[in-house]
């Protein structure tokens, strides 16, 4: 049999699920926003750094210094600024100076620009020797600066910059021509640092979110839970337990009585000819009958016994004891019959009850579904016999 969870347990579970779902969604949004901002900030800083390096190198290659000194400066810049590549290419497409000694004096090729992808090469190659001057070639695109790598839209691995520049070097003598300065800045350290900073921010935000959400849940649970549970378990018309609350309580109550070997009686009471009463006197009168009957039933109980409004005009009653409790129920029927309802016209309308009862000493034992089924059959039999009586078959 599927375990029956109390209303409070179900509400607690729903609150927990909502809190976890809300925290997860908020964390995802926070992580996306923070990581996006951190990556954008890291790329801006990297771009500023690349421009600063580019300005320094442009000064070197336009100030008439020896080529060996320029070569040394490129290597120092590459080491200090995490440059993957720094190269000066003349108008003939020859690498005059580079942070990579292996490509100095060789013609620039796609393979030498390993980190660059196709669009970067397509932007550079028209600037190399062609029938037209590279400076005037319509497809020569420098200056430009873009990220390249596996995820260029969210932050590639490198920031590639290409700029046109005049060349003014001490050697070879008289070299006064245009060239290209190519730099490739390694972004991975900056992006890792940004990701770590973003992770710490997200973790701090998550902790704050969990604490805030948990505190809110505790406040809501502490202040409203008792009220919610009471409203959810109570029939508003009579003030008695409703059907769900009664069955939930019975699921816990019956096993305790069985373990203590105490006999119990489960009864269902119904107002005789209640539909006719509603039809002749109106539903407000019917409500008054149910409210009055609820008070009467509550007053007839002893400690440890239960009463609830099941539906319509039917009430569930649980008594401690065996078949002898039928006398109490018959007295209850007689007491209700002696309390007619006074109408607004100062007339009185009689109220009588039919009750079907079932005992745990019978074949139903302590099984709630069987007890209710037997009590319901006996209630129908009591009504068939004219009402205002108790049937226990």
GIJO-V391313 format. One record per helix or strand of 2 or more residues. SS is the DSSP state (helix for helix, strand for strand). FROM is the first residue (numbers start at 1). LEN is the number of residues. If there is no record, write none. Layout:
BEGIN
ss=SS from=FROM len=LEN
ss=SS from=FROM len=LEN
END
This chain:
BEGIN
ss=helix from=7 len=55
ss=helix from=67 len=14
ss=strand from=83 len=8
ss=strand from=94 len=5
ss=helix from=101 len=3
ss=helix from=110 len=4
ss=helix from=118 len=10
ss=strand from=144 len=5
ss=strand from=158 len=11
ss=strand from=176 len=11
ss=helix from=188 len=46
ss=helix from=243 len=17
ss=strand from=264 len=8
ss=helix from=274 len=8
ss=helix from=283 len=17
ss=strand from=306 len=6
ss=strand from=314 len=7
ss=helix from=325 len=13
ss=strand from=341 len=2
ss=strand from=348 len=2
ss=strand from=353 len=7
ss=helix from=368 len=17
ss=strand from=389 len=3
END
